[in-house]
């Protein structure tokens, strides 16, 4: 099953806008506590899991690395009223809340693309920006999605 995307009227003009202050939320206290204790990235992952966050290890059709564990980790969480994203860079955490999963996934597309570009990954060399990225670079990785690619083009 493919990722459901919101209509054009529901999406900001650029994916980057989904990481603006309009969607930013206050991180929970445990993030700050982990930083003050000097927890490393793997410790923060365990602590986040205890707070119902999921560390997202891979993204896109082929499951490319998302972030640079343990230094850069992206987390997702679904609550009763929102879809949340946490972007952890060496203990500095920024959190976001979205009314729809598709918006959170588009924000994650942007973060993935930026990290891949910064790392000089070959699969994004020819792509100018995330708003122009082909579908195989976007959306959550799943084994079902990966296997389905054999049935046809991206």
N, C-alpha and C positions, 0 to 999 in steps of 0.2 A: 504494500500500500504506500503511495507517495505522500509526501508532506503536503498538508493542506495549507495553502497560502491565502492571506486575506485579499480582498479586492483592492484595486489601485486606490480607491477612495479611502481605504482604511490604513494604508501604508504611508509613512512620511515620504517626502520627496527623495530622500537618500537614507540608506540603511544606517548610516552614521548617526542620523538624528535620533535613532532609538537608544543611543547611549548618552543622550543629553540630560540635563537636569530635570526635564519634564518627567522622566521615567525613573530617576535616581531615588533610592530609598535609603533610610538610615540602617547601616549594618547592625546586626544584633551584637550584644555585648560580648558574646563568646569569641567573636573574631578579634576584638581588641585584646581580650584576655590572652588569647593564644599568641598574639604578637608580643605583649608585655612579658610573657613567660619565655619568649624566645623559641617557641615551637617551630620545628621545621615544617616544610610543606606536607610531608606525610603525616605528621602529627595533626596538622590542621585538617587534612582530609578525614582522618578518623573522627575528629571532633565535629566536623561539619555533618558527617553521616549520622552522628548521634542527634543532630538537630534536623534530620530529614532532608538534608541536601545530598545530591548525587554528584560526584566528580565525573566530568565528561572527558574520557580519555581520547576519543577520536571523533572526527567529523567528516562529512561529505561521503559520497558514494563509496570511495575506496577506503574509508576509515583512516585518513591521514591523522597524524598526531595533532591534538588540540592543545595548544599551550606548550610548555616546556617543563614537565614535571621534574622535581617538586617545586620549582621556582615560580612557574606560571601555571595556575590551575583554574579552570572554568567550571563552575557548579551550576546545576539547575535544581529547582524545587517547585512543585505545584502545591498551592494552598487552596483553600476553599474559594478564595476570591481573586487569585492572581497566579501568574506564572512568573517565577523569579529567576534571576541570573546573578551570580556572584563572580566577580573577576578578581582573583587573588594574584598579586604580583609581589613575591617575596614578603608576604605578610600584610601588605597594604591591600585592603579589600574594598571594592566598590560594589554596591548592590543595586539592582534595578527590579522594578515590578511592572508587569505588563498585563493587560486585560485578556490577552489571547496567547495561546502557545505559539502560534505562527509568528507573532511579533517578537517573542523571545528568541525563536529560532532564527529570524532574520538578523537580530542583534548579534547572535552567536556566529552567524555567517560572517558578519563584519569583523568580529574579533578574530575568528579563524583566519580570514583573509589577511588581516594586518600582521598576525604572527607569522604566517607563511611567507608573506612578502619580506618581512624583516629578516627571516631566516634564509632568504634566497632560494626558496623551494622551486624546483623546476616546473611543477605543475601549475604555477600561477605566473610564470614569466611573461606569457603573452596576454595576460589579462590586465587591463588598465586599472580597474577598480571593482570593488565587490558588486556594485550595482550592474555591472556588465558581465559578471561571472556566469558561466554556464551552470546548468542545473546539477551537474555531477560534482561541483565544488560546494554545493549548498546542502543544507539540511543534515539531520542527524544520521550517523552511520548505523546500519543494522545489517545483520547477516542476511536477512530476507531481501533487503534492498540490493545488497551486493550480489547475491545469487540471481536476482531477477534481471540483472544487467545482461546476463547471457541470453535472455529472451529477446533482446533488441538493443538499439542504441541507447545512450545515456538518456 
